[in-house]
Amino acid sequence: MTATPTAPPRRRRKLPATALLLAAAAGAAGAVTSGSLLRPEPPAAEPHDPPAARAPAAADPAALDALIRAGHFADALAGCRSRPGDPAVAYREGLCLEALGRWAEAADAHRRAAEPDGDPAAWARATLGRVRCAASAGDLPAARDLLAAVARAAGQLDDPRVTGECLFLRARLEVLALGPPRPTDPLDADALAWPALQPDPSRYPDWLPADGPPASPAKGEADVRVAEPPLPPGAATAAAALRRVLAEAPDHPAAGAVRVTLANLEFEAGRLREAAAGYREVADDPNAAAAAPAAHNLGLLELRRFNRPAARARFLEAVDRGWPAVGWWWVGRTHLDAGDTAAARAAFRTAVSTRAKPGKDVTSAAALGVAACDLFDGDDAAARAALQHHRAWGDAHLAVADWFGTLLRYRLAPSGGRRDEVVAAVRAADDGRRLGPVGAVLAGAAYRELGLPDRAVAVYDAAAEACRGPLAARMTFEAAARFDELDVRPAARQRYLAVAATDPRGYGPRAGLRVADLAARDGRGAECVARCRGLVGSPGLGRDEVLAVMGRGYELVKDYRRAAECFAGRVPAE
């Protein structure tokens, strides 16, 4: 139901400056510096807790503010309820209830705080609390109506923080109107972490204090323009609203979350440079509450750029900033993408052994990551044990678990029916894409094992275009080998040349030798000899196999003496 906003109260007589100074001095006596990190609601106080955490005479406004700043919301709430009827205390009660997620009760407390005959600034602060409650409860029309009422009155208040809160809430509503974001998933490298645009209530005694200064003389209507008329939802509208918050209310308690949300919209639009700058500004701030999601998303961005060391460093930052399970999983993924299964396996196991509860998705993804390492290493028994140890698969991970399990059962007792089951399972798992390059390698290997080499080539080619590094070289080489087997020489040569140029310490030398062999088969003896001479002594190549191809090249150019030297195992002089 849409809430009906009350009209802002008429302005009271302005207090003399002396009275304001005395009030400010009295309010400062109980102030406690607030931290910038989000703090969860602490457990109930034990009998040995210090008296300050147990709300002694908690009806005192300064003591209530100290409890709220310290994150002792349940204690502060008890103190608020010992003094009913005071609008300033009702506002504090609303903040406590917001922190506890009791939106309906919080909205009622803020409604009581917005007294019709009170100060307009106090009315605005309390009504903005109702906006936050309506937004958190999912009632966007009510939130827009309430915010529009405050926006109309904001220009009459000499309070930039009220205007800043209006701008923030407008941006929050625009983001909520975009719909729920893609859920974060360790097996989805495109699923960003979205910080909650819900400020820490412990910051509000300083950001929008209950006993703030009264309204100043009218200055006209503020240029907030909230939902008059409602702007159409869209990423561009939301991004513009978020930028305005950062420009006009940079000290807002949720400024870090605003910046990360804006960077996420930039990321989704493909503007990676702008997104990286936004993430970096928050991740590099030692006091930013949204530093963990910023570091996580920056790691995903670096992974998309194929910069695995930089991505790994950012995921380790996420570990340090409070996301140990998710951060360690992605550290493992950076190692897995490089084919380093030992380091990847260790990181996956660390992800589920942290003190922080890893959650179902991370636990499920870690088990699949370990099994993928084992399958990549050819250790079916270890892979089978990893799958049997974990049973509760996340919904998004079930297809990968079914593929691994079906493949392992087929290998124990091959049959035509089980072969068809494996083919269907690999396809249902999107050809392993959710596990990155290793997933594609495993999918292609399964297709080849099942007698579907052409399907394997299609998987390899698609995956190699979307990644870089040793696994991309391996997939391109195996695709080239299949075309070579079919005697489709142009396609094979193209892929061999790509591997030779990009993987000089891995598959490159072997690919170069295959190019020399293709040249000999095509009658280009001089090219064959030149390529072979450059490959003598290369890592991973036996001297005899290079000399065998070089000898054929010399035969093609009719240099039989040097050809004979090659076949005798000697490198001929040039």
Secondary structure, DSSP 8 states (H G I E B T S, - for coil): ----------------HHHHHHHHHHHHTT-----SS---------TTS-GGGG-TTTTSHHHHHHHHHTT-HHHHHHHHHTSTT-HHHHHHHHHHHHHTT-HHHHHHHHHHHS-TTS-HHHHHHHHHHHHHHHHHTT-HHHHHHHHHHHHHHHTTS--HHHHHHHHHHHHHHHHHHT-------TT-TT------S---GGGHHHHS-TT-----S-----TT--SSS-----HHHHHHHHHHHHHH-TT-TTHHHHHHHHHHHHHHTT-HHHHHHHHHHHHT-TT-TTHHHHHHHHHHHHHHTT-HHHHHHHHHHHHHTT-HHHHHHHHHHHHHHTT-HHHHHHHHHHHTTSSS---HHHHHHHHHHHHHHHHHTT-HHHHHHHHHH-----GGGHHHHHHHHHHHHHHHS--HHHHHHHHHHHHHTGGGGGGHHHHHHHHHHHHHHTT-HHHHHHHHHHHHHT--SHHHHHHHHHHHHHHHHTT-HHHHHHHHHHHHHH-TTTTHHHHHHHHHHHHHHTT-HHHHHHHHHHHTT-TT--HHHHHHHHHHHHHHTT-HHHHHHHHTT-----
